[in-house]
Amino acid sequence: MTKRLMTLMAIAAIAMTAAMPMQAKKKATKATTQVVYTGDIAKKVIGYNGTTPLNITIKKGKIEKIEALPNQEGPAYMQRATKKVFAQYEGLTVAEALKLKPDVATGATYTSEALIKNIQMGLQQAGGKVKADKKSNKKVAKKRKH
């Protein structure tokens, strides 16, 4: 019976050892994906009706996805701005995205500019080394006309 117990313990030890590299590999993969929430870092960035927080997903150094979070912008303006702005950033590296001079959506200029500023600030937070234009950070916190 002790032989049987020792055999089971040896098998368990081998199984644990074999599983360790797999667990380490999973952790390494998770570490290469980062989600940056811009709601806290871009509190003063104002669109037409208020702040426009985002989640920016960066995977292996490239922007995988940008997601608009609940905000006070008009849905039609927000849809127009997100469609135009997000497409210009997705697939780029953080460094490429910080150098980008994106186009704004016609008819949703303030919303587009707020999204762009949120993205820039989020990417800087993620580790970008290029500084954003200081002028674009001076937004007035009041309602504007599109």
N, C-alpha and C positions, 0 to 999 in steps of 0.2 A: 504494500500500500504506500509506503514511503517513496518507492521508486515511481509509482504512478503520480504522486503529488509533486515530486521533483520534475517529472516530465511536463506536467501541466504548468508549473512555474516557469520552466525554461521556454515553453511555447508562448506563454503570456509575455515574457520579457522580450522575445524576438518580435512578437506582434507590436509591442509598444515601441520598440526601436525602429521598426519599419514604418510606423505611422508618424513618427516625429518629423522627418523631412517633408511629408505631405502637409502637416500643420504649419510648418515654417513657410512653405511655399504659399499657402493660402494667405497668411499674414502679409507676406511681401506683396501679393497682388492687391490686397485691400489698401495697403499703404500708398499705392500708386494712383488711387482715385481720391480726389478731394472735392468736397462740395463747399463753395463759399457762399454764405448768406450775406447779402449787402444791406439788409435792413438796419443793422446797427452801425455800419461804417459809413453809410451814405444818408444819414438822417436829414442832412440839410440840402440834399439834392431834390428839387421840386419839379414835377412835371406841370401839367395844366391845372390839376386839382389837388395835388399833394405828392407824397413820396411814392416811389415805384420800386419796391424791394424785389430782389431777384435771388434765385439760387443758380450758381454757375458751377457746373460739373466739369472738372478737369481730370482727364484720365491719361496717364503716361505723358504728361506735359502738354496735352492738346485739349482744347475746349471741345467737350463731347456734346454738351447740351446746356442751354440757358432757359430757365423757366421763370416766367413772371408770376409773382405771388399776389395775393389779394391787395387791391389798391383802389383809389377813388377816381381813377381815370375813366373816361367814357369808354364803354366796351368797343365801339367801332374804331375809335382813335387808337386804343391800346392794341387791337388786333392788327390794324394797319402798321403801326410802329414796330410791333414785335416781329411781324413777318419780314419787314424790310431790314431791320437792324440785326436781329439774331442770326439771320442767314449769312451775314457778312463776317461774323465771328466764328461760327461753328466750324471745327476742323483745323483752325489755326493754333499754333503754339502760343503760349502766353506772351513771349517776346514779340512775335509777329502781330498779335492782337493789340498790344500796347502801342505799337507803331502805326496801326491802321488809322486812316482818316475816313471813317464810315460816312455814308450818305444817310440823310434823314428821310423819313417818309413824308411826302408831300401831303399837306393837310393835317399832319400830326407832328408838327415840328417840336413843340415843347415836350411832348411825351417822348419822342425819339431822342431828343437831347438828354433828357433825364435818364433814359435807358442806357445810352452811351456812357454817360458819366458814372452810373452805377456799375457798369461792366468794367470801366477803367479802374475804378476804386477797388472793386472786387479782385481784379487781376493783380493789382499792386499788393493787396493783402495776401494773395496767394504766393507771392514771391517775385513778382515782376520788378525789374530794376529801372525801368524807364519811368520818369516822372510825368504825371499828367499835366496838361496845360492849366495853369493857375487861374486863368480868366474863367474857364468853364465851371470852376468851383463856386463862383460868386453868383448864386441864383437867389432871386428874391422870393421869399416865402409868401406869396400872395397869388390869388387866382389870376390867370391870364386868359387872353382870347387866342384861340387857334388861328 
